[in-house]
Amino acid sequence: IWGKCEVRVKWPRGTVFTGIGRFGWKRRFDAAGLRTVTLKQDPRENGDRMVKFIELQGQDRVVFGEHLDDTQRLYIASLLVEKLNAMEAAPQAPSLAVRAL
């Protein structure tokens, strides 16, 4: 599979980019208002397989990482939780970028 999934946080805002090169989808979220980072799975509409993804829940809901493998999803979600907790404790922290190719 081609493309990348990139999460960037410049406190207190964040973006998730999924795409190839500069072409893709960018979703914004409020990092300061983030309540949960969750690994989830839901059945597809026709029910023939499960779709796994990362969900960021706060004021908005951002879902991404469907094309990543389980190891990449776990890495990104774990790193996000760790780094966002550190940024919340010291909001002057400059920025964070997490990327899975």
C-alpha positions as CSV (number, residue, x, y, z in Angstrom):
1,I,0.0,0.0,0.0
2,W,1.3,3.4,-0.9
3,G,1.0,6.7,1.1
4,K,1.6,8.0,4.5
5,C,-0.3,8.8,7.7
6,E,1.1,11.8,9.6
7,V,0.0,13.3,12.8
8,R,1.3,16.7,13.8
9,V,0.7,18.7,16.9
10,K,1.7,22.3,17.5
11,W,0.2,22.9,20.9
12,P,-2.8,23.3,21.3
13,R,-3.8,22.3,17.7
14,G,-3.2,19.2,15.7
15,T,-3.6,17.7,12.2
16,V,-3.9,14.3,10.7
17,F,-2.8,13.9,7.1
18,T,-3.4,10.7,5.1
19,G,-2.4,10.6,1.5
20,I,0.4,10.3,-1.0
21,G,2.9,13.1,-1.2
22,R,1.0,16.4,-0.8
23,F,-2.2,14.9,-2.1
24,G,-4.6,13.6,0.5
25,W,-6.9,14.5,3.4
26,K,-6.1,16.7,6.3
27,R,-8.2,16.7,9.4
28,R,-7.7,19.2,12.2
29,F,-8.3,18.6,15.9
30,D,-8.0,20.5,19.2
31,A,-5.1,18.7,20.9
32,A,-5.8,20.5,24.2
33,G,-9.4,19.3,24.2
34,L,-8.6,15.7,23.3
35,R,-10.1,13.3,25.8
36,T,-9.2,9.9,24.3
37,V,-7.0,8.1,21.8
38,T,-8.5,4.7,21.1
39,L,-7.7,1.7,18.9
40,K,-11.0,0.6,17.5
41,Q,-12.5,-1.9,15.1
42,D,-15.9,-1.9,13.4
43,P,-17.4,-4.2,10.8
44,R,-17.7,-3.0,7.3
45,E,-21.2,-2.2,6.0
46,N,-21.5,-5.6,4.3
47,G,-20.1,-7.3,7.4
48,D,-17.5,-9.4,5.6
49,R,-14.4,-8.0,7.5
50,M,-13.4,-5.7,10.4
51,V,-11.9,-2.3,9.8
52,K,-9.3,-1.2,12.4
53,F,-8.5,2.4,13.0
54,I,-7.4,5.0,15.5
55,E,-10.0,7.4,17.0
56,L,-9.2,10.7,18.5
57,Q,-12.2,11.9,20.6
58,G,-12.6,15.4,22.0
59,Q,-14.7,18.3,20.8
60,D,-14.5,16.6,17.4
61,R,-14.0,13.0,16.4
62,V,-11.1,12.2,14.1
63,V,-10.7,8.7,12.6
64,F,-7.6,7.6,10.7
65,G,-5.1,4.7,10.2
66,E,-7.3,2.2,8.4
67,H,-4.6,1.4,6.0
68,L,-1.9,0.9,8.7
69,D,-1.0,-2.5,10.0
70,D,-1.6,-3.4,13.7
71,T,2.0,-2.6,14.8
72,Q,1.9,0.9,13.1
73,R,-1.5,1.7,14.7
74,L,-0.3,0.7,18.1
75,Y,2.9,2.7,17.8
76,I,1.1,5.9,16.7
77,A,-1.6,5.6,19.3
78,S,0.9,4.9,22.1
79,L,3.2,7.7,21.1
80,L,0.4,10.1,20.8
81,V,-0.9,9.3,24.3
82,E,2.6,9.6,25.8
83,K,3.6,12.9,24.0
84,L,0.2,14.6,24.3
85,N,0.2,13.9,28.1
86,A,3.7,15.5,28.3
87,M,2.6,18.5,26.2
88,E,-0.4,19.0,28.4
89,A,1.8,19.0,31.5
90,A,4.2,21.5,29.8
91,P,2.2,23.3,27.1
92,Q,5.2,25.5,26.0
93,A,6.5,22.3,24.3
94,P,7.0,23.2,20.7
95,S,5.6,20.5,18.5
96,L,5.2,16.8,17.7
97,A,5.2,14.9,14.4
98,V,4.5,11.2,14.1
99,R,4.6,9.5,10.7
100,A,3.9,6.0,9.4
101,L,4.7,5.1,5.8
